[in-house]
Amino acid sequence: MNRGILHTVVLLCLLVFTTSCSNFQKLLKSNDVDLKYKAALEYYEKGDYYRANQLLEQVMPLMTGREEAERARFYYANTHYQQREYMLSAFQFRTFYETYPRSEMAEEAMFLQAKSLYNDSPDFEQDQTSTITAMESIQEFLVRYPSSQFSAEANKMFDDLSAKLDLKAFESARLYYKLRYYKSAVVAFTNFLRENPSSPYSEQAAYLRVDAQYRFALESVPDKQQERFMEAIDFYQAFIDQYPDSSYLRSAEQVYANAQSELEKIKKNNPSNS
């Protein structure tokens, strides 16, 4: 492109941008509620959620009692959502459906409130209090609107968050194993399996419990070893009964064989225990 033409295009873009900013600032300072609301809708439709948000925030308190107030509040909540300000959008969507429970947009608002909390849920390594809050909101939505068009997505969000909690619980138990606190690992894996029987991590947890119990027995004082190796064998039996085709089966069988070998040694050294 010719440098002169390029220079002209840049100047025109700057002029349009400057004019746009100038017009927006004038709108912010205007006392004309209808003008501001109309401009907010135009910005909203164009996807300029920041400017729509700024104008709606100004006009909403002045539109109380008007027919447009309902849609203005919904759009205001959604401008926060579209800007990924999820805590703000969650609050505003809840405010909307509590203020307008019979609105045709109440169902979507309640769903988007739950989805805002879902999107705000942190990685599994962090505190999961907000994840639990999001799950409670999703359940509340599904109870109120069991046949909603958003039900499938809501159920998937709930499953995603449930899996995140499962992963956190599993990794917390596995941390004991990694740190070689085998007794604590056995307790943690046992609790995990009891509380999360259908978790995608249950199979691995069941195998690691076998291995942790075996290692715990190895490190135990001689008087406790027989009992603890036998418990490792019990865990192995429970594992193969539950997961006969497990990808961890060969490793579990090796742990079982090792535990049996250790028991044979104990019996040879202490015939009275046989």
N, C-alpha and C positions, 0 to 999 in steps of 0.2 A: 504494500500500500504506500502511495505517495506520502512523504513526511508531512506535507502541507495538509492533506486530507485527514491524516491521523491526528494532527494537532487540532483541527477543527472538530473532529468527533469527540476528542477528549474534552474540549471546551464546552461543547454542547451537553455532554454527560454531566459535567460539573455544574452547568447552569441549571439543568433539570433537577439535580440533587439539591442544590441550594434553594431553588424555588420550592421544592417539595418540603424541605425542612422549614422554610419560612412560613409556608401555608399551615403546616402542622402546629408550629408555635403560635400562630394566630388563633387556631382552633382551640388550643389549650387555654388561651387567655380570654376566649369568647364567653359571653354569658348566655348565648343562645343554645338552650338545651336541645332543641330539635335539630339544629344544625350539627351539633356535636354528635348526637346519636346517629344521624344519617351518615356522617363521615366515619363513625366507628364501624357501622355495618359495612361500609365500602372497604375500609381497611381489612376488616375481618374476611370478607369474601375474597380479597386479593391475597390472603395469607399473611398479611402484615399484622401479626398478633400482638406485637409490642405496642404499636400505636393504637390499635383497637382497644387494648387493655387500658392504656393511659386515659383514653377518652371515656370508656365505659365506667372506669373507677370514679371519674368526676361526675358523670350524669346520673348514675344509679340512685344516689340519695335524693336526687331531685325528681325522680320519676315514680316515687312511691304512690301507689293508687292508680297509676296509669296502666293501660292494657299492655304497653310495650315493656313494662318493668320485668315481667316474667322472662321474656326472651333475652332481655339485656343481662339479667343475672346469669342465665345459662351460658350465654356467649362469654361473659366475663370469666366464669369458671373455666371454660374451655380454652380461653386465651392463656391461662396459666398452664393448663395441661399441654397445650401445643408448644409452649416454651420449656417444657420439661421441669416446671416448678411444681413437682408432684405433691408436696405437702400442702402448698397453697391451693392447688386444684382440688385435693381431697376435701379440704375444709370448705371450699366454696361450693362444691357439688353437694356435700352434705347439707350445707345451709340452704341450697336450692330446694332439695326434695323435702326438707323439713318445713320450708316456707310454703312450697307449692306441692303438697302431697298428691293432689288430684290432677296435676298437670300432665299433659300427654308426653312431656319430656322427663317426668319424674323417674320413670324406669331407667332411661338412659343415663340420667344424672347419678342414680344410685350405682349403676354398673360402673360408670367412669370414676366414681369416688373409690370403689373397690379396686379398679384398675390402677388408679393413681397410687394407692398404697402398695399394690403389687409391684409397680415399677420402682417404687422407692425402697423396696426390700433390699437389704445389703447382701454382699457375698457371704457365703456360709461361715467364713472364718470370724465374722463379726457378731456382735450381740444380735439375737434374732427376735427381740421383743416386737419390733415393727412388723416382722414377718407374721408373727402370731396375730397381731392386730389386723393385718391384711386378710388372713385366712378367716378370721371372725367376720369381717365385712363381706367377704365373698359368700360365706354361709348365710348371712343375714339377707343378702340379695337373692340367693337361690330359694330361700324359704318364702320370701315375699313374692317373687316372680318365678315360680317353678317352670312355667312354660315360655319363658322369655326367649326372644330371638338371640339373646346374648348368653344363654345357658351353657352352650357347648364351650364357648371361650372361657366363661367363668369357671367351669369345671376343670378345664385344662390349666388355668391359672392356679386353682387350688391344688391340683396334683403337682404342679411345678414347685410350689412353696412347700408342700408336704415332703417332696423329695429333697429339698434343700435342708429341711430340718433333720431328715433321715441322715443325710450326708454329714451334717455337723455332729450328730450324735455318734455316728460311726467313726468319724475322724477323731473325736474326743477319746473314744475307747482305744482306737488304734495308736494314739499318741502314747498311752501307757505301754503298749507293746513295743513301740519303737524305742522308748526310753528304758526298756528292760525291767519295768515294774510289772512283772508277770502276774503276781497275785492280784494287783489292782486291775490289770487288763482282763483277767478272767471274770472278775466281778462286773466290770464295765460291759464286756461282751455279753455276759449272761443277761444283764439288765436290758441291753439293746435288743437282744433276740426276744425277750419277753414283751417289750413295749412296741417293737416294730416287726412283727412276724412276717409281714408281706413286703418288707422293704427290699429294694433291689440289691442292698448290701448285706442282707441276712446270710446268704450263702458264704460269702467271704468272712463274715463275722463268726459264723459257726466253725469254719476251718481254723481261723486264728485263735479261737478259744481252745481248740484241741491242742494246738502248738504251744500256746501260752501256758496251759496247764502242765504240759510235758516239761517245758523249760523251768517252770516253777518247782516241779517235783525234783528236777535235777539239782537245783540250787538249795533244796531243803535239807534240814538235818536228817541223819540216817533214820531216826525213829519215825519220821513223818513221810519218808519217801514211798513206802509201799502203798499207803493209803492214797497218796497224791498221784502216783502213777496209775492206780486203778481208776481214779476219777478221770484221768486223761483218757483211759480206755472207754469209760462210760460216755464221755463227750464224743469220742470217735464213733461209737455205736449210734448215738443220736444223730450225728452228722450224716453217716452213710444211709441211715433210715430216711432222713429228710431229703438228702441230695445224692441218690445213688449214681447219677450220671454227671456228677460235678466235675468241673475242670480242675478242681483242687484234689480230686480223689487220689491220684498217685502220691501226692505229697502227704495227704492224710494217712494213707496206708503205710508210708515210711515212718511217720511219727508213731503210728500204732505198733509197728514192728520194733521200733526202738524202745517203746515203753514196755513191750513184752520182754524184750531182752534184758532191760533193767530189772524187771520183776524176777526173772530167772536168776540173775546175779544175787539179788537179795535173798531168794530162797536158798541158794547154795551156801551163802555166807551165814544165813540164820535159818537152819532147818526147822526150828520151832515155829517159824512164821508160815510155813507151807501148809 
